Amino acid sequence: MWSQAVAQRAIIVAGCLGMIYLQLTTSPATVQYARSLGANGFHIGILGALPTAMLFMQFVAGVAVTHVRYRRWLWLTVGITHRLLMQPAALGPMIWPDMPPGFWIWTLLGLTALNYALSDFCHPLWMSWMGDYLPRQGLGRFWGRRHLWMHWTAAFALGLAALFTAYHPGGIKPAFAIMGVIAAFCGVADLLFFLWVDEPPVQPAPSPRLRDILVAPFQQREFRAFIGFMCFWHFAAMTGAPFISLFLLEYVGMDLFHVMLLWACSWIGGALTAGRMGWIADRFGHRPLLVLSIAFKSTLMLALILVPSNPQLTFWLLIPVFMLDALLNAGIAIAQHGFLLSYSPVGNRTMYIAAGTAIAGMVGGVTSIASGAALRALAGWDFSFLAVGVSHFHVLFSVSVVLRLLATVFVLRVEEPEAASTREVVTHLWQSAQRKFYRLTNSTVRIDHPSPSSLLSATESALRRRPRSRKVPWREIAKADDPSHESRTTV
């Protein structure tokens, strides 16, 4: 088995490979691929809901882990299956082109649902493994470094995927099939890294009864408040988030290349700040990082409401906004992971992690499906307000903005007794920004000082060279014919 230091580097590399798999299978290319098969807003809503709607499988994992001593082989078996599961949906239309498009739409949706179900089954197993294995000291900084490299990898992979889909002569279907094969290879390689990562044995829960295992996370006050907020946050976020790519493709008229490039640029924002956010989580706590990240999450929805239906102008206007949103997503992810691992006990860690993510995810999944149905019902319901076009997308995004602003109030209910106040973190960040600004201005603005006299320079050099035990020739310096004020002041 690898040492702790080598294993942590391997976990970061594995995360980067997993991010390649995720980007190639869940990027805007998937939305465009579904549209090429004839999918409408309702299908896109289901597709956007599946990542969170299948989170109930985490509870299944929480129960299953109580019957095993080690998680490794169960996790690997289910994980490799889910990494290979999307191949029929990606390759099927190329192998059997005579099948009706509706068949492949529902094949894509069905396999995606099963894929996410298996993925969500694996997630608490892996998180509890990492919670038992990784040291508590510097845990936030480790997650920050991991997210940093994962964000850079996502930007690079998605940028290459954008170029590939844009210049592939066969269109989106063969391009998506090739991307699916590459994604499967990287996804399986990600999991194989953990063959050499040590795994502590599973600690049995204090009570073996199923009811006690399920209700334990809700009996802890801090955890219960965290679950309640995450449920509302997923409700607010999933009202509009699954339809961003569809909005850019349909309403703005942006092509797939620029949409994918926009998402690739967004990952850079998270990469630039993930390391710093991990440090903030370690020093000040997870709650202030979560509060600050949620406070600005309505920015993207507001920008989407205000952008014009001009593809080129919208692309350049949204790049900094998407980078800011990815930065905030990194903060939320680091705070969430740290909170779950810090407040979940060793004996029932898997169920605590499942409760902290699955319930909120199911709320978000139902919200996404309902929002997709509402978007389909409002299709064609467009009008002008003060010479500004308003579409069904704008209505949905406006509702999401209101809910996200309410989330900035509800996040204050999250409790973490050891955490610093949010005001203290804001003060620290402001003072740090001031110091960096002063250093930048002092290094870029040249200040010419009057050159000292030759005797003074020689004296200072002598003072630096001489040890403290030896005497400095003050009398000789005083008798020298140098009437300058600097020399006399020095003497």
C-alpha positions in Angstrom: 0.0 0.0 0.0 1.1 3.6 -0.6 2.2 5.9 2.2 -0.1 8.7 3.3 1.7 11.3 1.3 1.8 9.2 -1.9 -1.8 8.2 -1.4 -3.0 11.8 -1.1 -1.3 12.6 -4.4 -2.9 9.6 -6.0 -6.3 10.6 -4.7 -5.8 14.0 -6.4 -4.8 12.4 -9.7 -7.7 10.0 -9.5 -10.0 13.0 -9.0 -8.7 14.6 -12.1 -9.4 11.5 -14.1 -12.9 11.3 -12.7 -13.4 14.9 -13.6 -12.6 14.1 -17.2 -15.2 11.3 -17.2 -17.7 13.7 -15.7 -17.1 16.5 -18.1 -17.3 14.3 -21.2 -20.5 12.6 -20.1 -22.4 15.5 -18.6 -21.3 18.6 -20.5 -23.5 20.7 -22.8 -22.6 18.2 -25.5 -25.0 15.8 -23.8 -27.8 18.3 -24.0 -27.0 18.9 -27.7 -26.8 15.1 -28.3 -30.2 14.7 -26.7 -31.6 17.5 -28.9 -30.2 15.8 -32.0 -32.3 12.8 -31.0 -35.4 14.9 -30.8 -35.5 15.7 -27.0 -37.6 18.7 -25.9 -37.6 20.8 -22.7 -39.4 18.1 -20.7 -36.7 15.5 -21.6 -33.9 18.1 -20.7 -35.6 18.7 -17.4 -35.5 15.0 -16.6 -31.9 14.8 -17.7 -31.0 17.7 -15.4 -32.9 16.1 -12.5 -31.3 12.7 -12.7 -28.0 13.7 -10.9 -30.0 14.6 -7.8 -33.1 12.5 -8.2 -31.2 9.3 -7.8 -29.5 10.3 -4.6 -31.8 8.1 -2.6 -29.3 5.3 -3.5 -27.0 6.8 -0.9 -29.3 5.5 1.8 -29.1 2.1 0.3 -25.3 2.4 0.5 -25.6 3.5 4.1 -27.5 0.4 5.0 -25.3 -2.0 2.8 -22.1 -0.8 4.4 -23.3 -2.0 7.8 -23.0 -5.6 6.5 -19.5 -5.4 5.2 -16.1 -5.2 6.9 -14.3 -3.4 4.0 -15.8 -1.2 1.3 -13.1 -1.5 -1.4 -14.4 -4.3 -3.5 -18.0 -3.4 -3.3 -17.2 0.1 -4.3 -14.9 -1.0 -7.2 -17.4 -3.5 -8.6 -20.3 -1.0 -8.6 -18.1 1.9 -9.7 -16.6 0.2 -12.7 -20.1 -0.9 -13.8 -21.4 2.6 -13.7 -18.4 4.0 -15.6 -19.1 1.6 -18.5 -22.9 1.9 -18.4 -23.2 4.9 -20.8 -21.6 3.1 -23.7 -24.8 1.8 -25.3 -26.4 5.2 -25.2 -23.3 6.8 -26.8 -22.6 4.1 -29.4 -26.1 2.8 -30.1 -27.3 5.4 -32.7 -24.1 4.9 -34.6 -24.4 1.1 -34.6 -28.2 0.9 -35.2 -29.1 4.1 -37.0 -32.5 2.7 -38.2 -33.9 2.6 -34.7 -36.5 5.4 -34.0 -35.0 8.5 -32.3 -37.5 8.2 -29.4 -36.1 4.9 -28.5 -32.6 6.4 -28.1 -33.9 9.3 -26.2 -35.4 7.1 -23.5 -32.4 4.8 -23.7 -30.2 7.8 -22.9 -32.5 8.8 -20.0 -32.8 5.3 -18.6 -29.1 4.5 -18.7 -28.3 8.0 -17.3 -30.7 7.3 -14.4 -29.1 3.9 -13.7 -25.6 5.5 -14.1 -26.4 8.1 -11.5 -28.0 5.5 -9.2 -24.8 3.4 -9.2 -22.7 6.6 -8.8 -24.7 7.7 -5.8 -24.4 4.3 -4.3 -20.6 4.6 -4.5 -20.3 8.2 -3.2 -21.0 7.7 0.5 -18.8 4.5 0.5 -15.9 6.5 -0.9 -16.5 9.5 1.3 -16.7 7.4 4.5 -13.5 5.6 3.3 -11.8 9.0 2.9 -13.2 10.2 6.3 -11.6 7.2 8.0 -8.3 7.4 6.1 -7.4 11.1 5.7 -6.0 12.9 8.7 -8.2 15.7 10.3 -5.2 18.1 10.4 -5.2 20.1 7.1 -8.3 18.4 5.7 -9.7 21.6 4.2 -6.4 22.4 2.5 -6.3 18.9 1.0 -9.8 19.3 -0.4 -8.8 22.7 -1.7 -5.8 21.3 -3.5 -7.9 18.5 -4.9 -10.5 20.9 -6.2 -7.8 23.1 -7.6 -6.4 20.4 -9.9 -9.8 19.0 -10.7 -11.0 22.4 -11.8 -8.0 22.9 -14.1 -8.5 19.4 -15.5 -12.2 20.2 -16.1 -11.3 23.4 -18.0 -8.7 21.6 -20.1 -10.9 18.6 -20.9 -14.0 20.6 -21.7 -12.0 23.0 -23.8 -10.6 20.1 -25.9 -14.1 18.6 -26.1 -15.5 21.9 -27.4 -12.8 22.0 -30.2 -13.5 18.3 -31.0 -17.2 18.7 -31.3 -16.9 21.9 -33.3 -14.6 20.5 -35.9 -15.7 16.9 -36.1 -17.0 16.4 -39.6 -19.7 13.9 -38.7 -21.6 16.1 -36.2 -22.5 15.6 -32.6 -23.5 11.9 -32.7 -20.1 10.4 -33.7 -18.3 13.0 -31.7 -20.3 12.1 -28.6 -19.6 8.4 -29.2 -15.9 8.9 -29.2 -16.1 11.1 -26.2 -18.0 8.4 -24.4 -15.2 5.8 -25.0 -12.5 8.2 -23.8 -14.7 9.0 -20.7 -15.1 5.3 -19.9 -11.3 4.7 -20.1 -10.5 7.7 -17.8 -13.3 6.8 -15.4 -12.2 3.2 -14.9 -8.5 4.4 -14.5 -9.7 6.7 -11.8 -11.1 3.9 -9.7 -8.1 1.6 -10.2 -5.8 4.1 -8.3 -7.5 3.1 -5.1 -6.3 -0.5 -5.3 -3.1 0.8 -3.5 -4.8 3.2 -1.0 -5.1 1.7 2.4 -8.6 1.3 3.9 -9.4 1.2 7.6 -12.1 -1.3 8.5 -15.7 -0.2 8.8 -16.6 0.7 12.4 -20.0 -0.8 13.3 -22.8 1.5 14.3 -23.6 1.9 18.0 -27.0 0.3 17.4 -27.5 -2.4 14.8 -31.2 -1.7 14.3 -32.0 -0.3 10.9 -34.4 2.4 12.4 -31.6 3.7 14.7 -29.2 3.9 11.8 -31.6 5.9 9.6 -32.7 8.4 12.2 -29.3 9.0 13.8 -28.3 11.9 11.5 -31.5 13.8 12.3 -31.0 13.6 16.1 -27.8 15.7 15.9 -28.7 19.4 16.0 -26.0 20.8 13.8 -26.5 18.0 11.2 -30.2 18.5 11.2 -29.9 22.3 10.5 -27.4 21.5 7.7 -29.7 19.0 6.1 -32.6 21.5 6.2 -30.6 24.2 4.6 -29.3 22.0 1.8 -32.8 20.9 1.0 -33.9 24.5 0.4 -30.7 25.3 -1.4 -31.2 22.5 -3.9 -34.8 23.6 -4.4 -33.6 27.2 -5.2 -30.7 26.1 -7.4 -32.4 23.4 -9.4 -35.3 25.8 -10.4 -33.0 27.3 -13.0 -29.6 25.6 -13.1 -30.5 22.6 -15.4 -31.6 24.8 -18.2 -28.6 27.2 -18.5 -27.1 25.3 -21.5 -30.5 25.0 -23.1 -31.1 28.7 -22.7 -27.8 29.6 -24.4 -28.4 27.1 -27.2 -32.1 28.0 -27.9 -32.8 31.6 -26.8 -29.4 33.2 -27.2 -28.5 31.2 -30.3 -25.0 30.3 -29.2 -23.4 27.4 -30.9 -22.3 24.3 -29.0 -18.6 25.2 -29.3 -19.0 28.5 -27.5 -21.3 27.0 -24.9 -18.8 24.3 -24.0 -15.9 26.9 -24.1 -17.9 29.1 -21.7 -18.2 26.2 -19.2 -14.5 25.4 -19.7 -13.6 29.0 -18.8 -15.9 28.8 -15.8 -13.7 26.0 -14.2 -10.7 28.4 -14.2 -12.4 30.5 -11.7 -12.7 27.6 -9.2 -9.1 26.5 -10.0 -7.7 29.9 -9.1 -9.3 30.1 -5.7 -9.9 26.5 -4.5 -6.6 26.3 -2.6 -7.4 29.5 -0.7 -10.9 28.3 0.1 -9.5 25.1 1.6 -7.2 27.2 3.8 -10.2 29.4 4.9 -12.2 26.3 5.8 -9.3 25.0 8.0 -8.7 28.3 9.7 -12.1 29.8 10.1 -14.5 26.9 9.7 -16.9 25.6 7.1 -19.9 27.7 8.0 -18.5 31.1 7.0 -17.2 29.7 3.7 -20.7 28.3 3.0 -22.4 31.6 3.9 -20.1 33.7 1.7 -20.5 31.3 -1.2 -24.3 31.2 -1.0 -24.5 35.0 -0.7 -23.4 35.6 -4.3 -24.9 32.6 -6.0 -27.8 34.6 -7.5 -25.3 36.5 -9.7 -25.4 34.0 -12.6 -29.1 33.9 -12.8 -29.3 37.7 -12.8 -26.7 37.8 -15.6 -28.7 35.3 -17.7 -31.8 37.4 -17.3 -30.1 40.6 -18.4 -27.9 39.3 -21.3 -29.0 40.1 -24.9 -29.8 37.5 -27.5 -26.5 38.2 -29.2 -24.3 35.1 -29.2 -20.9 36.9 -29.5 -21.6 39.6 -27.0 -23.2 37.3 -24.5 -20.3 34.9 -24.7 -17.8 37.6 -23.6 -20.1 39.1 -21.0 -20.7 35.7 -19.3 -17.1 34.5 -19.1 -16.3 36.4 -15.8 -19.8 35.6 -14.4 -19.3 31.9 -15.1 -15.9 32.0 -13.5 -17.3 33.6 -10.4 -20.1 31.0 -10.3 -17.5 28.1 -10.5 -15.6 29.8 -7.7 -18.7 29.9 -5.5 -19.4 26.2 -6.4 -15.9 25.3 -5.3 -16.5 27.0 -2.0 -19.8 25.2 -1.4 -18.3 21.8 -2.3 -15.3 22.3 0.0 -17.5 23.5 2.9 -20.0 20.7 2.4 -17.3 17.9 2.2 -15.6 19.3 5.3 -18.8 19.7 7.3 -19.9 16.1 6.4 -16.6 14.6 7.4 -16.2 16.7 10.5 -19.7 16.1 12.0 -20.2 12.4 11.0 -19.2 9.9 13.6 -16.9 7.0 12.8 -19.5 4.4 13.6 -22.3 5.5 11.3 -20.4 7.8 8.9 -21.8 6.4 5.6 -25.4 7.1 6.7 -24.6 10.6 7.9 -23.0 11.4 4.6 -26.0 9.9 2.7 -28.5 12.0 4.8 -26.4 15.1 4.3 -26.6 14.8 0.5 -29.4 12.4 -0.6 -32.4 14.2 0.9 -31.4 17.5 -0.5 -30.6 15.9 -3.8 -34.0 14.3 -4.1 -35.6 17.7 -3.4 -33.6 19.1 -6.2 -34.5 16.3 -8.5 -38.2 16.8 -8.1 -37.7 20.5 -8.5 -35.8 20.1 -11.8 -38.5 17.8 -13.2 -41.3 20.2 -12.2 -39.3 23.1 -13.6 -38.8 21.3 -16.9 -42.6 20.6 -17.1 -43.2 24.3 -16.3 -40.7 25.4 -19.0 -42.4 23.2 -21.6 -45.9 24.5 -20.6 -44.6 28.1 -20.9 -43.0 27.5 -24.3 -44.1 30.2 -26.7 -45.2 32.5 -23.9 -42.9 35.3 -24.9 -43.6 39.1 -24.6 -41.8 42.4 -24.5 -41.5 44.5 -21.3 -40.1 48.1 -21.8 -38.7 47.1 -25.2 -37.0 44.1 -23.6 -37.8 40.6 -24.6 -39.0 38.2 -21.9 -39.2 34.5 -22.5 -40.2 31.4 -20.5 -36.5 31.0 -19.5 -36.5 34.5 -18.0 -39.6 33.7 -15.9 -37.9 30.5 -14.5 -34.6 32.3 -13.9 -36.4 35.1 -12.0 -38.0 32.6 -9.7 -34.6 31.0 -9.1 -33.1 34.4 -8.2 -35.8 35.1 -5.6 -35.2 31.6 -4.0 -31.5 32.0 -4.1 -31.7 35.3 -2.3 -33.9 33.7 0.4 -31.2 31.0 0.7 -28.7 33.7 1.8 -31.0 34.2 4.9 -31.6 30.5 5.6 -27.9 29.6 5.4 -27.4 31.6 8.7 -29.3 28.8 10.5 -26.4 26.4 9.8 -24.6 25.8 13.1 -20.9 25.2 13.7 -19.8 26.0 17.2 -16.1 26.0 16.5 -16.3 28.3 13.4 -15.4 31.9 13.3 -18.0 34.6 12.5 -18.5 35.5 8.8 -17.6 39.1 9.6 -14.2 38.0 10.8 -13.6 36.2 7.6 -14.7 39.2 5.5 -12.4 41.4 7.5 -9.5 39.1 6.9 -10.2 38.8 3.2 -10.5 42.6 2.9 -7.2 43.2 4.8 -5.5 40.6 2.7 -6.7 42.2 -0.5 -5.4 45.6 0.7 -2.0 44.2 1.5 -1.8 42.6 -2.0 -2.8 45.9 -3.6 -0.2 47.8 -1.7 2.5 45.3 -2.6 1.4 45.5 -6.2 1.5 49.3 -6.3 4.8 49.5 -4.5 6.4 47.0 -6.9 5.0 48.8 -10.0 5.6 52.4 -9.0 9.3 53.5 -8.9 10.3 55.9 -6.2 13.6 57.7 -6.6 15.4 58.4 -3.3 18.4 60.8 -3.1 21.6 58.7 -3.3 23.5 58.7 0.0 27.0 60.1 0.2 30.0 57.8 -0.5 31.2 57.9 3.0 27.8 57.0 4.4 27.6 54.0 2.0 31.0 52.8 3.1 30.0 53.2 6.7 26.8 51.2 6.3 28.8 48.5 4.5 31.3 48.4 7.3 28.5 48.1 9.9 27.0 45.2 8.1 30.3 43.4 7.7 31.6 43.9 11.3 30.5 41.5 14.0 28.8 43.0 17.0 31.7 42.3 19.3 34.1 44.6 17.4 34.1 48.4 17.8 33.1 50.7 15.0 35.6 53.6 14.3 33.3 56.4 15.3 36.1 59.0 15.9 37.6 58.5 12.4 34.1 58.9 10.9 33.4 62.0 12.9 36.7 63.7 11.9 36.1 63.0 8.2 35.4 66.0 6.1 31.8 65.1 5.2 29.3 67.8 6.5 26.2 66.0 5.1 23.3 65.7 7.4 23.0 62.0 6.8 26.6 61.3 7.9 26.2 63.4 11.1 22.9 61.7 11.9 24.4 58.3 11.4 27.4 59.1 13.7 
